[in-house]
Amino acid sequence: MDSHKDSKQKTILVTGGAGFIGSHLCERLVQNPSNRVISLDNYFTGSKDNHVPGVEYREGHTKDIERHVPETPDIVYHLGEYSRVEQSVLEPDVVHDLNTFGTRAVVGFWKNKQCKLVYAGSSTKFGDGGATRDTSPYARTKAENSELVRDTGESTRLPYAITYFYNVYGPRERSGVYGTVIEHFKRMYLSGTPCAVVAPGTQVRNFTHVGDIIDALILVGDRGQGDEYGLGNERTYSILDVAGMFGFKKEEIVMFPERLGNRMVSRIDTTKTRALGWDAKRALSDYIERFTSTNSRGEKREKRVLVFSTTMHPIAGLAEDSFADLAQALPTVQFDVVTTRFTKSTRRTESLTPNITLYRVGIGASIDKFLLPTLGFFAARRVASRHTHLFAWSLMASYATLAAALFKRTKRVPLLVTLADHNLDDLFFVHRLLLKGMISSADQVYGTHGTQEAAVARTIGKSLPRNSLGEGDAFANALRYAYADIIRRRQEKA
């Protein structure tokens, strides 16, 4: 028997214990003095700010669970997986690493330790009658893992339970690229930015308070056995319904392109969970009403973004063409683009489309890209004196980013840099240093997929910045995803 255990003590392992839901579970479990609670988290999305006194925290990947947790727990709550549907389309390798390799190791650990496993499955496998099961790496791996747990439990006769979460919200929600729906709305409300909604907006969700989720997990951990424990509030709301609860009017909503894996409806069955005595007690409408009544709406901001690009039509590549597609899809958002003339035929100021205004600098020759860091900075200052922008965006880490970085430093405007089709194979040493400097000057840097981001991170010798873009953060996240998705689709057609 483990030296830490006595006849009355129960050892409980929570993977992902520093995350949104995991930290609430740890907090509830540790309130029982008979519980020894261990958290294993790699802090991919978890945070040390979520640590709860009395919990033992181990940092590491679940695929190394045997090394990090030599103890024999009585129960394992496996919550430590990748958990964003649409974002998973852009980084399938990360999903495979966390959800496939990680969970296989957890299942092996469960079999070796002969304990009970409670697995946090995903309701995405039930979306649109099961049609969304394979539309994203997240949905696919979560469905496969729930089946792996079920089959293993039935064949080995080990105790297990599989739960299915439905759009969890509440304290400690994440923001940013891995953020939750309700937290995005809260950030947009507080910042006064336009409200970003993924089309068509009529997709419905079962929003469930994290307190109700934890109530259910404790019951399932104590008395649940088998599959199909639905953990969700049966009241549904459309995304546009939620926007209305926050007070966003129709003209304030920006409808972003539909996303792969974005289900319209999802089947929910709470029969087995209710049989344990559970019921969802908290309503989303009450939660939002409390939030809006105690927090003032931010001052409304323009739907306007300042863009830096080394070239723009008619001199265009993947990055510029994808930007034009994005702007066409967002006709109510204004884009002010600082770029080069590059050829004599282009005018200094012109409108590419009704919502794209080009501000060109240079003499109309290829040398303009070398002039852009300086001339582009002054052009951006002139534009900014007439308009207020949500944030600055450099389409690629190139000459335009140097102008954007200088503008950010002097005007205190947050900077997003995207990596469209960077090829690092033949990059000279000096260019690598320049790339490192440009990326370090940005608040956020994103590629079109995880492999590209990992390659850039290795090249510069540090992780890509993921700082807040301030008031424009939630809106920028929707824009960045839509842009990356357009690039991905163009690359697939090529």
C-alpha positions, 0 to 999 in steps of 0.5 A, spaced: 500 500 500 502 507 498 505 510 504 501 516 504 495 512 504 491 510 510 485 506 511 480 512 511 484 516 506 482 516 498 487 518 493 484 522 487 488 524 481 485 530 476 489 530 470 488 538 467 487 540 475 490 547 473 485 548 468 478 551 468 474 545 470 479 541 473 481 547 478 474 547 480 474 540 481 480 540 485 477 545 489 471 541 491 475 535 492 480 538 497 474 540 501 473 533 504 479 532 509 479 524 507 481 526 500 488 527 498 488 530 491 493 530 486 493 534 479 497 533 473 497 538 468 502 540 462 499 548 463 498 548 455 492 551 457 492 551 465 494 556 469 498 556 476 493 562 478 488 556 478 492 553 484 488 551 490 491 550 497 492 543 499 492 540 492 499 537 490 501 539 483 505 535 478 507 539 472 508 534 466 504 531 460 499 525 461 503 521 456 508 520 462 503 519 467 507 513 470 513 517 471 509 523 474 504 519 478 508 513 482 502 513 487 496 508 486 490 513 486 483 510 488 480 514 482 482 518 476 478 524 473 481 525 466 480 532 464 487 533 461 486 534 454 485 539 448 479 542 448 477 547 443 473 544 437 474 549 431 481 551 433 483 544 432 482 544 425 488 548 425 493 544 429 491 537 428 498 535 431 497 538 437 491 535 438 494 528 436 499 529 441 495 531 447 488 527 446 491 520 442 498 519 445 496 522 452 489 518 453 492 512 451 497 513 456 492 514 462 488 508 460 494 504 460 495 507 467 488 506 469 489 498 467 496 498 471 493 501 477 486 497 477 483 504 480 476 507 477 477 512 471 472 518 470 473 520 463 471 527 460 468 526 453 465 531 449 458 532 446 461 534 439 460 526 438 452 527 438 452 534 434 447 534 428 445 527 429 453 524 429 455 528 423 460 532 426 463 526 429 469 527 424 469 534 422 474 536 427 481 533 430 478 534 437 471 531 435 474 525 432 479 524 438 474 525 443 469 520 440 475 515 439 477 516 446 470 515 449 470 508 445 477 506 448 475 507 455 468 504 454 471 498 451 477 497 456 472 498 461 468 492 459 473 488 457 477 488 463 471 489 468 475 495 471 470 501 474 469 507 469 464 512 467 464 517 461 461 524 462 459 528 456 460 536 457 456 541 454 459 548 453 461 550 460 461 557 463 463 560 469 469 563 474 476 562 471 473 561 464 479 562 459 480 567 454 484 568 447 485 562 442 483 557 447 477 561 450 470 559 451 464 562 448 461 566 454 468 569 456 469 571 449 462 575 450 464 578 456 471 580 454 467 584 448 462 587 452 467 590 457 472 592 451 466 596 447 468 592 441 464 589 436 461 583 437 464 577 433 459 571 431 460 565 427 455 564 422 450 563 421 449 565 429 442 560 429 447 554 432 444 552 439 448 550 445 446 547 452 450 552 456 452 549 463 455 552 469 461 549 472 458 549 479 453 544 476 458 540 472 462 539 478 456 537 482 455 531 477 462 529 477 462 528 484 456 524 484 459 520 477 465 519 481 462 516 487 456 512 484 457 512 476 458 506 472 459 506 464 457 510 459 452 516 457 453 520 463 450 527 459 452 533 464 448 539 461 443 544 462 437 542 457 435 549 456 438 551 449 440 558 446 442 560 440 449 564 439 445 570 437 440 569 443 447 570 447 449 576 444 442 579 445 443 577 453 449 581 453 445 587 450 449 587 443 444 590 437 444 587 430 448 593 427 454 591 433 454 584 431 460 582 425 458 575 422 464 571 421 465 566 416 462 559 418 467 554 421 469 547 420 466 543 425 461 548 428 455 544 429 448 547 429 445 542 434 447 537 439 443 531 442 443 531 450 441 525 454 442 526 462 437 520 464 443 516 467 446 523 471 439 525 473 438 517 476 444 519 481 440 525 483 443 530 479 440 536 476 442 543 473 440 548 478 444 554 475 441 558 469 445 562 463 440 568 463 441 569 471 449 569 470 449 574 464 444 578 468 448 578 474 455 580 470 452 586 466 448 589 472 455 589 476 459 591 470 459 597 465 459 596 458 465 599 455 465 605 450 463 603 443 469 602 438 470 603 431 470 596 427 476 598 424 483 595 423 490 598 421 493 593 417 501 593 415 503 589 409 509 589 404 505 589 398 498 589 396 494 588 390 496 588 384 502 585 387 499 579 391 501 572 394 497 567 399 497 572 404 494 578 400 489 574 397 487 571 403 486 578 406 482 580 400 477 574 401 477 576 409 475 583 408 470 581 403 467 576 408 467 582 413 463 588 409 462 592 415 469 592 418 474 597 415 481 596 414 486 601 413 492 598 409 499 601 410 503 598 404 508 600 398 507 603 391 512 597 388 510 599 381 509 606 378 502 604 376 499 604 383 496 611 386 498 613 393 491 612 396 486 608 393 480 603 395 481 596 393 474 595 396 469 599 399 472 597 406 479 597 404 483 603 403 490 603 401 495 608 404 502 606 399 509 609 400 515 609 396 517 611 389 514 605 385 519 600 385 522 594 388 526 598 393 520 601 396 520 595 401 526 597 404 523 604 405 517 601 408 519 600 415 520 608 416 515 611 411 510 606 413 511 608 420 509 615 418 503 613 414 500 609 420 501 615 424 497 620 419 492 614 419 491 613 426 490 621 427 484 620 423 481 614 426 481 609 432 483 602 431 482 596 435 489 593 434 494 593 428 495 587 424 501 585 420 500 580 415 507 577 415 513 577 419 517 582 414 518 589 412 511 591 414 512 588 421 518 593 422 514 599 421 508 596 425 513 594 431 515 602 431 508 604 430 506 599 436 512 602 440 510 609 440 503 609 439 502 603 444 497 600 439 497 592 440 500 588 435 498 582 431 503 578 426 500 572 422 505 567 418 501 566 412 507 562 408 513 563 411 519 558 409 524 557 414 528 552 410 533 557 407 533 563 411 540 566 412 542 567 419 541 575 419 534 574 417 533 569 423 535 574 427 531 579 424 525 574 424 526 573 432 526 581 433 520 582 429 516 576 433 519 579 440 516 586 438 509 583 437 503 582 442 501 575 439 504 571 433 500 566 430 501 561 424 496 557 420 497 551 423 501 548 429 507 545 425 508 552 422 508 555 429 513 550 432 518 551 426 518 558 427 519 557 435 525 553 434 528 558 429 527 564 434 529 559 440 523 561 444 515 560 444 511 565 440 508 571 444 501 570 446 499 576 450 493 580 450 491 585 445 487 589 450 481 591 448 481 588 441 483 581 444 476 577 443 475 580 436 482 579 434 481 572 435 475 571 431 479 575 425 485 571 426 482 564 426 477 566 420 484 569 416 488 562 418 482 558 415 481 562 409 489 560 408 488 553 409 482 552 404 486 556 399 492 551 400 488 545 400 485 547 393 492 549 390 
